[in-house]
Amino acid sequence: MTEKYYCPLSDMSRIKASLMSLFFNNTDITRLIMPTPDNESFTLEQNWYGGKFEKNMSGEAEIITLSGHCFDTPYIEGAMAADSCAIFIETYLTKMENQHIKEVGLDISVICHKDLIRLSTDDSEYYHAKGIYGNRVDSSIQIIHSSLLDSPMTDDIRKKYSIGNISLSLEKNPLKQYCQGKDFYGKCLSYTYQAFYRHKK
């Protein structure tokens, strides 16, 4: 009888969704990436993920589009609001060890509009007290990196998808500047992890 496995490519996509949720549930990250909701008529979660939502205005339905702050794609022009910050997550297959083990690359980019890069005095003091330093982008990548290394926060993801530890890539530049256009500045963290083909029950 032929052995059946979960498609490894589908797991790579679902891991991105899990990371988007992980970052949303970290208030230190959302405070940096989404200092204020784009539309206070909707939930924080709706503002975080973006999309089209229906709102009733005096009995009439109106479709509202929220840009969002966390995406399961690399940077796409126009995906984020012109004066905001966002996280972009991408996975890609880097190596096949054998027919049962693969290595996956994971890029997490933080992009910020130039007018929001500098933190307020209150925010700087708040993050300094936690050992986090630098501008909004620098502070964001420090917290994202810490959250990925924090076993209790990532254990569920690792068990669910049968992956190994998420580690900074051994490539030459695991952290690199990531600029998109004259009004935005960002940085990209590159990670790898090993994943195992999982049997279907």
N, C-alpha and C positions, 0 to 999 in steps of 0.2 A: 504494500500500500504506500502511495506517495505521501511523504511528509508535507504538511501544510504550514506555512509561516505567515505572520503578519507582514504586509508590505513595508519594507524599511523606509520607503519614500513617504508613505502616509505618516509614519511616526515622526519623521523630520518636520512635517508640517504641524502636527499636533503639539510637538514640543514648543513651537513658537507661541501657540495659543496659551500654553501653560505658563510660559515666561511673561507674556503680557499680563496675565492674571496675577502672577507673583509680584510684578512691579507695581500693579495697581494697589495691591494690598499692603504695600510698604509706604506709609505716610511720609517718610522722609524723601522718597523718590517723587511722589505725586506733588509734594509741596514745592519741589524744585522745577519739575517739568510742567506742572499746571498750577501756578500760584493762585489763580482764580479761575473758576469755571467760565467757559466761553458763554454759556447761557444758563443762568441760575434757575430757569424754569424746568430744567431737566436734571436728572441725578448726576452725581459725580461720575458714576460708571458710564453713563451715556456720553458725558463730555469727554471722558478718557478714551473711549473706543471710537467715538464719532459715528456718523451714519445719518440716515434720514429718519426723522421721527414725526409722528402726527401730534399736533397740538390743537386743542379745541379753543377757539377764540369766540366767545359769545355765541356758542352753538354752531359755529362754522369751523370745519376742519382746515388746518393749515399744515403744510409739510415744511418742517424746519430741517436744514442740513447743518450738522455739526462737524467741524473739520477733524477733530480727534487729536490725541497726543501720543498714541502708541500704535505702531503698525507692524504687520507681519510681512513686510516687504522692505527691500533696501529703499533708500531715499527716492521719492518720485516728485518731480517738480509740481508744485501746486497742491500736494497732498495735505500739507499743514497750512494753517492760517499764516498770513503774511507777517504777523508780529507775535509769534508764539515759539514754543519749544516742543520737541517731540523725540521719541525713541523709535528707532527702526531696527527690526530684528530679521536676520536672514540665516538660513542653514543651507549647506551644500555638502555633497559627498566629496571627500578628499582622498580616500584610499579604501581599497578592499583588502583586508588582511587575508581572508580566505572566504569560502562560501558561507560562513556563519558569522563573521565579524567584519564590521565596517568602521571607518573613522569618519566622523562628521565635523565639518567646520561650522562655527557659529560666530556671526558678526553682530555686535550690538553697537549701534551708532546713536549718539546724542547730538542733535542739531538745535541750535538756539539762535533766535534773531538778535542782531547786534545790540538792540536797545534793552534786552533782558539779560545780557551776559553778566553784568555786574550785580552782585547781591546787595540787598539793603543791609544797613547796619544791624538790624534785628536778626535777619536771616544769617548773616555772617557770624554773629555771636552765638546763635542757636547751633549752627553746625560746628563751630570751633569747639564748643563744649563737648561735642561728640567725637572730636579728633578728625574732623573733615575740614579741609582747607581749599581755598582757591575760588575761582569764579563759578558760575552756575553749571557750566559744562564739566569743569574739573571736579566739582563736588558731586555731581550726578554720577560720573563714571566711578568714583570711589565707592559710593553707596551701592551701585549696581554690582560692582566687583565683589564687595563684601557680602552681598545677598546671595550671590552664586556660590560663594565658598562656605556659607553658613549651612552646615549639614541639616539641621532640623527643617530649614526652609526648602531645601532641594531634595531631601531624601524621598519624598513622595513622588516627585517627578522622575527621579532615577529609578525607583522601583517600578513605577507604572510603565516606563518605556524600556526597561532593561538596559540602561546605559551606565557607563562608568563615570568617574569624576569629571566634572567640567573644569578644564585647566587652560590657563593662558597658552596660546599657540607658541610652539617652539620656533616659529618663523622669525625672520629678522626684526619685524616691526609688529609685535602684538598689540601695541597701542600707537595709533597714528592720527595725525590731524586729518580732519574730514570737512573740507569747506565746500559749500554748495552755493555759489553765487555771491555777489558782493555784500549782501545783507545778512548772511548767515555764517555761523562758525560752529564747528563741531569736532568731535573725536570719535574714533571707532576702536572698540575693544574686539580682538579676535581670539576665539577659544576653539578648542577641539575636545571631543569626547569619543569614546568607543561605544559602539552599540552592538547588540547581539540580536540576530534574527530570532524572533520568538515564535514558539509553536502555537498554532491555533488549537483550542480545546474542542 
